[in-house]
Amino acid sequence: MKNKTLKEKLKENQKILALWAADCAEHVLKYFEKRFPEDKRPRNTIKSARLWARGKIKCGEARKAALAAHAAARKCPHFSTAQFAARAAGHAAATAHVAGHAIHAANYTSKTSNAKGISGEREWQYHHLPKSLRPLIKKMAAWKYSITILKKDKIV
């Protein structure tokens, strides 16, 4: 029996990862909505990630929503919590296209929390991830890299 590659393992868990990424993005969405209360693109994008994971919309619709959240991020001040929160939403929905986007949603969520001076985001993310996927996420280079960047958070 052949050992599965990281990419294959991500693909077979893609819908679970999309739901986790949506939870991560929603955790910091308030920082975008406080700054831009009329702009619903990131919120709708998170909803699209969940709809895709439940088989209610196609990948193309989720990707379109992801692009809308990234467009919302571009109108934000650079390196702001609002921008990071919108990017997190975009990557959550982009997980429908490529499972690896889930970790980028988590990374932007951590950036949001760190910019606000809030620690513990990585720990929150890790504990909201199904236990069966924790070893998989820890193997991803983007998770490992972000640990060195995001030193405020306690990493399990």
Backbone hydrogen bonds in HBPLUS format (Angstrom, degrees):
<---DONOR---> <-ACCEPTOR-->    atom                        ^
c    i                          cat <-CA-CA->   ^        H-A-AA   ^      H-
h    n   atom  resd res      DA  || num        DHA   H-A  angle D-A-AA Bond
n    s   type  num  typ     dist DA aas  dist angle  dist       angle   num
A0009-LYS N   A0005-THR O   2.97 MM   4  6.29 158.1  2.02 153.6 159.7     1
A0010-LEU N   A0006-LEU O   2.88 MM   4  6.12 155.8  1.93 152.6 159.5     2
A0011-LYS N   A0007-LYS O   2.97 MM   4  6.16 160.9  2.01 146.3 151.5     3
A0012-GLU N   A0008-GLU O   3.05 MM   4  6.31 157.8  2.11 147.9 152.8     4
A0013-ASN N   A0010-LEU O   3.07 MM   3  5.18 141.6  2.22 101.3 112.8     5
A0014-GLN N   A0011-LYS O   3.30 MM   3  4.96 165.8  2.32 105.2 105.4     6
A0017-LEU N   A0013-ASN O   2.95 MM   4  6.17 160.0  1.99 157.6 164.3     7
A0018-ALA N   A0014-GLN O   2.87 MM   4  6.10 146.5  1.98 144.2 153.4     8
A0019-LEU N   A0015-LYS O   3.10 MM   4  6.38 155.2  2.17 145.0 150.5     9
A0020-TRP N   A0016-ILE O   2.99 MM   4  6.28 157.7  2.04 148.4 154.9    10
A0021-ALA N   A0017-LEU O   2.80 MM   4  5.97 160.4  1.84 149.3 155.0    11
A0022-ALA N   A0018-ALA O   2.91 MM   4  6.09 152.7  1.99 143.0 150.5    12
A0023-ASP N   A0019-LEU O   2.96 MM   4  6.25 152.9  2.04 144.3 151.6    13
A0024-CYS N   A0020-TRP O   2.90 MM   4  6.23 157.7  1.95 151.1 157.3    14
A0025-ALA N   A0021-ALA O   2.89 MM   4  6.14 167.0  1.91 152.7 155.8    15
A0026-GLU N   A0022-ALA O   2.87 MM   4  5.99 160.0  1.91 148.7 154.6    16
A0027-HIS N   A0023-ASP O   3.05 MM   4  6.16 138.5  2.23 140.0 150.4    17
A0027-HIS N   A0024-CYS O   3.11 MM   3  5.15 128.0  2.39  96.0 109.9    18
A0028-VAL N   A0025-ALA O   3.19 MM   3  5.72 151.3  2.28 110.5 117.4    19
A0029-LEU N   A0026-GLU O   3.33 MM   3  4.87 152.7  2.41  93.1 101.0    20
A0031-TYR N   A0028-VAL O   3.03 MM   3  5.93 158.3  2.08 127.5 131.9    21
A0032-PHE N   A0029-LEU O   2.95 MM   3  5.47 137.2  2.14 113.9 125.1    22
A0033-GLU N   A0029-LEU O   3.03 MM   4  6.34 169.3  2.04 158.8 161.2    23
A0034-LYS N   A0030-LYS O   2.86 MM   4  5.78 145.7  1.98 140.1 147.7    24
A0035-ARG N   A0032-PHE O   3.06 MM   3  5.39 123.4  2.39 103.8 117.4    25
A0036-PHE N   A0032-PHE O   2.82 MM   4  5.99 156.3  1.87 155.6 163.8    26
A0039-ASP N   A0036-PHE O   3.15 MM   3  5.59 151.1  2.24 114.6 122.7    27
A0044-ASN N   A0040-LYS O   2.83 MM   4  5.98 167.3  1.84 165.2 169.3    28
A0045-THR N   A0041-ARG O   2.86 MM   4  5.96 144.1  1.99 147.3 158.0    29
A0046-ILE N   A0042-PRO O   2.99 MM   4  6.28 154.7  2.05 150.3 155.4    30
A0047-LYS N   A0043-ARG O   3.08 MM   4  6.38 157.0  2.14 146.2 152.7    31
A0048-SER N   A0044-ASN O   2.88 MM   4  6.15 145.1  2.00 139.0 148.9    32
A0049-ALA N   A0045-THR O   2.95 MM   4  6.32 149.6  2.04 148.7 156.3    33
A0050-ARG N   A0046-ILE O   3.21 MM   4  6.55 157.8  2.26 147.7 152.5    34
A0051-LEU N   A0047-LYS O   2.88 MM   4  6.17 156.1  1.94 148.5 156.1    35
A0052-TRP N   A0048-SER O   2.87 MM   4  6.03 162.1  1.91 152.1 156.1    36
A0053-ALA N   A0049-ALA O   3.07 MM   4  6.28 162.5  2.10 144.6 149.4    37
A0054-ARG N   A0050-ARG O   3.05 MM   4  6.28 136.9  2.24 141.8 152.8    38
A0054-ARG N   A0051-LEU O   3.20 MM   3  5.15 130.0  2.47  93.3 106.4    39
A0056-LYS N   A0051-LEU O   2.83 MM   5  5.04 157.5  1.88 157.9 151.1    40
A0055-GLY N   A0052-TRP O   2.90 MM   3  5.04 162.1  1.93 110.8 115.2    41
A0061-GLU N   A0058-LYS O   3.09 MM   3  5.50 127.3  2.38 107.4 119.8    42
A0062-ALA N   A0058-LYS O   3.24 MM   4  6.66 156.0  2.30 150.2 157.2    43
A0063-ARG N   A0059-CYS O   2.85 MM   4  6.13 158.5  1.89 157.6 164.2    44
A0064-LYS N   A0060-GLY O   2.99 MM   4  6.17 153.5  2.06 140.6 147.7    45
A0065-ALA N   A0061-GLU O   3.05 MM   4  6.32 153.7  2.13 143.6 150.3    46
A0066-ALA N   A0062-ALA O   2.88 MM   4  6.19 151.8  1.96 146.6 154.9    47
A0067-LEU N   A0063-ARG O   2.96 MM   4  6.29 156.7  2.02 151.3 156.4    48
A0068-ALA N   A0064-LYS O   3.11 MM   4  6.41 145.1  2.23 139.6 149.2    49
A0068-ALA N   A0065-ALA O   3.08 MM   3  5.00 118.5  2.47  91.9 107.5    50
A0069-ALA N   A0065-ALA O   3.04 MM   4  6.43 152.2  2.12 151.1 157.8    51
A0070-HIS N   A0066-ALA O   3.03 MM   4  6.35 156.4  2.09 149.6 156.3    52
A0071-ALA N   A0067-LEU O   2.91 MM   4  6.14 143.5  2.04 141.0 151.2    53
A0072-ALA N   A0068-ALA O   2.98 MM   4  6.30 149.2  2.07 142.7 150.9    54
A0073-ALA N   A0069-ALA O   2.93 MM   4  6.25 147.6  2.03 142.9 152.2    55
A0074-ARG N   A0070-HIS O   3.08 MM   4  6.35 142.2  2.23 139.3 148.3    56
A0075-LYS N   A0072-ALA O   3.18 MM   3  5.52 146.4  2.30 104.4 113.6    57
A0076-CYS N   A0073-ALA O   3.07 MM   3  5.31 156.5  2.13 107.8 115.3    58
A0084-PHE N   A0080-SER O   3.01 MM   4  6.34 167.0  2.02 155.8 158.8    59
A0085-ALA N   A0081-THR O   2.93 MM   4  6.03 159.5  1.97 147.8 153.4    60
A0086-ALA N   A0082-ALA O   3.03 MM   4  6.26 158.4  2.08 148.9 154.2    61
A0087-ARG N   A0083-GLN O   2.96 MM   4  6.19 157.7  2.01 151.2 157.7    62
A0088-ALA N   A0084-PHE O   2.91 MM   4  6.16 151.4  2.00 146.3 154.2    63
A0089-ALA N   A0085-ALA O   3.14 MM   4  6.45 156.1  2.20 145.1 150.4    64
A0090-GLY N   A0086-ALA O   2.99 MM   4  6.30 157.8  2.04 147.5 153.7    65
A0091-HIS N   A0087-ARG O   2.95 MM   4  6.23 160.6  1.99 155.3 159.1    66
A0092-ALA N   A0088-ALA O   2.98 MM   4  6.21 144.7  2.10 143.9 154.1    67
A0093-ALA N   A0089-ALA O   3.22 MM   4  6.58 162.4  2.25 156.0 157.5    68
A0094-ALA N   A0090-GLY O   2.97 MM   4  6.15 148.1  2.08 141.8 151.9    69
A0095-THR N   A0092-ALA O   3.29 MM   3  5.45 151.7  2.37  99.3 107.6    70
A0096-ALA N   A0093-ALA O   3.10 MM   3  5.90 165.5  2.12 119.5 123.5    71
A0097-HIS N   A0094-ALA O   2.92 MM   3  5.36 140.9  2.08 109.5 119.7    72
A0098-VAL N   A0094-ALA O   3.09 MM   4  6.47 164.9  2.12 155.8 158.9    73
A0101-HIS N   A0098-VAL O   3.03 MM   3  5.94 171.2  2.04 129.1 131.9    74
A0102-ALA N   A0099-ALA O   3.11 MM   3  6.03 167.3  2.13 127.1 130.0    75
A0104-HIS N   A0101-HIS O   3.00 MM   3  5.10 123.2  2.33  98.1 113.3    76
A0105-ALA N   A0101-HIS O   3.02 MM   4  6.43 147.5  2.13 152.5 161.7    77
A0106-ALA N   A0102-ALA O   3.11 MM   4  6.49 157.0  2.17 147.5 153.4    78
A0107-ASN N   A0103-ILE O   2.85 MM   4  6.12 150.3  1.94 141.5 150.3    79
A0108-TYR N   A0104-HIS O   2.94 MM   4  6.16 163.3  1.96 149.5 152.6    80
A0109-THR N   A0105-ALA O   2.99 MM   4  6.19 147.5  2.10 143.1 152.8    81
A0110-SER N   A0106-ALA O   2.94 MM   4  6.24 154.9  2.01 148.0 154.3    82
A0111-LYS N   A0107-ASN O   2.90 MM   4  6.23 153.8  1.97 147.5 155.3    83
A0112-THR N   A0108-TYR O   2.96 MM   4  6.15 152.7  2.03 142.2 149.0    84
A0113-SER N   A0109-THR O   3.05 MM   4  6.40 165.7  2.07 153.4 155.6    85
A0114-ASN N   A0110-SER O   2.86 MM   4  6.03 166.3  1.88 154.6 158.9    86
A0115-ALA N   A0111-LYS O   2.89 MM   4  5.99 154.2  1.96 145.8 152.7    87
A0116-LYS N   A0112-THR O   3.16 MM   4  6.45 135.6  2.37 140.8 152.4    88
A0116-LYS N   A0113-SER O   3.08 MM   3  5.12 130.7  2.33  96.0 109.5    89
A0118-ILE N   A0113-SER O   2.83 MM   5  5.01 164.0  1.86 151.8 146.3    90
A0117-GLY N   A0114-ASN O   2.94 MM   3  4.84 153.4  2.01  99.7 108.2    91
A0124-TRP N   A0120-GLY O   2.99 MM   4  6.25 158.4  2.04 151.8 157.9    92
A0125-GLN N   A0121-GLU O   2.85 MM   4  6.17 164.4  1.88 158.1 161.7    93
A0126-TYR N   A0122-ARG O   2.88 MM   4  6.02 167.2  1.90 151.6 155.2    94
A0127-HIS N   A0123-GLU O   3.01 MM   4  6.19 157.9  2.06 150.6 155.8    95
A0128-HIS N   A0124-TRP O   3.05 MM   4  6.24 124.5  2.37 141.5 155.9    96
A0128-HIS N   A0125-GLN O   3.08 MM   3  5.14 141.0  2.24  99.2 110.7    97
A0129-LEU N   A0126-TYR O   3.33 MM   3  5.29 155.4  2.39  98.0 105.1    98
A0133-LEU N   A0130-PRO O   2.84 MM   3  5.53 151.0  1.92 120.8 129.5    99
A0134-ARG N   A0131-LYS O   3.30 MM   3  5.33 150.7  2.40 101.0 109.1   100
A0137-ILE N   A0133-LEU O   3.03 MM   4  6.31 162.8  2.06 163.5 167.2   101
A0138-LYS N   A0134-ARG O   3.07 MM   4  6.23 160.6  2.11 152.4 157.8   102
A0139-LYS N   A0136-LEU O   3.15 MM   3  5.36 142.3  2.30 100.9 111.4   103
A0140-MET N   A0137-ILE O   3.06 MM   3  5.38 150.4  2.15 108.5 117.2   104
A0143-TRP N   A0140-MET O   3.09 MM   3  5.44 129.7  2.35 105.6 118.1   105
A0144-LYS N   A0140-MET O   3.13 MM   4  6.50 165.8  2.16 156.0 159.7   106
A0145-TYR N   A0141-ALA O   2.79 MM   4  5.93 165.1  1.81 156.3 160.7   107
A0146-SER N   A0142-ALA O   3.10 MM   4  6.04 157.3  2.16 132.8 139.2   108
A0147-ILE N   A0143-TRP O   3.11 MM   4  6.34 139.6  2.28 143.2 153.5   109
A0148-THR N   A0145-TYR O   3.10 MM   3  5.52 128.1  2.38 105.2 117.1   110
A0149-ILE N   A0145-TYR O   3.32 MM   4  6.67 143.7  2.46 141.9 152.1   111
A0150-LEU N   A0146-SER O   2.73 MM   4  5.73 165.4  1.75 156.7 160.3   112
